Amino acid sequence: MDWLDIAHPSPQFTAHAKYYEQTIDDPSIGGQPFRYENVDPFSHTYRRLFGNIQSTDNEGETAIRTNDRLPFHRGSYVILPDGRAFQIIQMMKDVQKASKQALRFFPTPVATEYVIRMVQVENPWEVS
C-alpha cells in the first residue's frame, strides 16, 4: 500500500490473483499478486475493447480488469483464487477513466486499467 492507494481507493478491485510471466511448471516460481475484478462479456467495456471477438463457447474463457501495472503480455499466466489457471490471450489498455489532460503528458496515465482475456489451461502443480 502506498500514497496512491490511499488517495485513490479502488473498491471495485477486491479479488486477488497471481501473475506468472513464465510457465507454472515449478511451484517454487513465485507469482506476483495483483487485484482484479471480473468483466461481464456483455458489458459496454468488453464490447468496446473486444468488439470483433465472437465466441460461442465461453466455458474455458474469462476476462478480468485490473489497474495494477504488471508486465501483462500474451502467453503469460494468471492463477485465480479458486486455483484455476489461465493463459493470457489478449490484453487491452482502457484509458476511459484516466484524465484526458494526463493523456497529453503520459503514454500510460495512473488511472489506466487493463482488460485481459484469458483461456483456461491445466494447473499441474495446483499452484494458487
N, C-alpha and C positions, 0 to 999 in steps of 0.2 A: 504494500500500500504506500502511495506517495501523495504529493500535493494534488496532482491531477485527479486522483481518485476521490479525494476529499472535496475538491472544488466542483467536480462534475461527476456526481454519483450516477451510476448506470444500473438502476434496479432491474432492468429487463434481462441483463446477462447474469443469471443466477446459477445455471448449471455449470459444472466443472468437467473438463475433459483433458486429455493429454495428447500432445502433438509429437510425432516421431518423424524426423526428416528422412531416416533410412528405414529399412525393413525392421520388423519387430521380432526377428528370429531369436534374439537373445534377450532374456529377461533382465540382464544386467544393464542393458542400454536404458538410460533414463529418459523419460519423456518430459517435455516442457508443459507445465499446466497452463491452461487458459480458461476463460469464462465464455459462455456462449448461450444462445437461445435457438430453439428450433424455428425453422422457417416453413410456413404453410406454402405448398407448391401452387396453391390457387390465389396467393396474395398478390397485391399490386407490385410489390418489390420484386418478387420472384419472376413475375411475368415481364417486368421491365428489363431486368438484367439477363434473364434466360428466355427471352421471347421466342427464339427459334427452336427451343427444345420441346419435343413432344415424346412423352414416354407412356407406354400403356402398362408397363409392369413396374410399379413403384415399390415392390416388396423389398428389394435389397438396396434401394436408393433413398437418400435423405439429403436435406440441405440444412445448414446451420448459419447463424450470423454471429460475428464477434467483432469487437473493436480492439482486441489485443494485437499488437504488432509482432507477429512471429513470421518467420520466412516461409509462409504457406506457398507451396508450389505443387504442380501436378505430379502425382506419383508418390507423394508423402502420405503418412498415415495418421489417423486420429482414432483414439480409443475413448469411447463414451463411458459414462459412469456405470452403465449396466454390463460392461465387459465386451460389448460388440466392437469389432474393429472395422474401420472404413478406410478406403483409399481415396484420396482427393482426385477427382476427375476434371474439375473446373473451379476456378476462383475468380471472383469479380470484386472490384472496389466499388463501394456505394458511397458517393460523396454528397448525397442529398442532405444529410444532417450537418454537414460542415458549413461554416460561414463562407459565403461567396467571396468576401474580401480576402479570407485566408487562402482561397484557391489562387489568387493573384500572386501570392508570395511563396507558397509552399506547394510542391507537387503532390504531397500527401498530407493534408491537414490532420490535426489531432483527432477530430471528430469523425474521421473516415471509418466506415465499417466494411468488413469483408464478408461477402456471402459466398459460401463454399458448398458446392455439390459434391457428394461422395457416394461411392458404391461399396456395399458390404463385402468384406473379404474374411478369410479364415483367420482366427486368432490362435495360433498353435500353442503358445505358452499361457494362454488365458491371462495375458498382461492386462491390468486395469489401472 
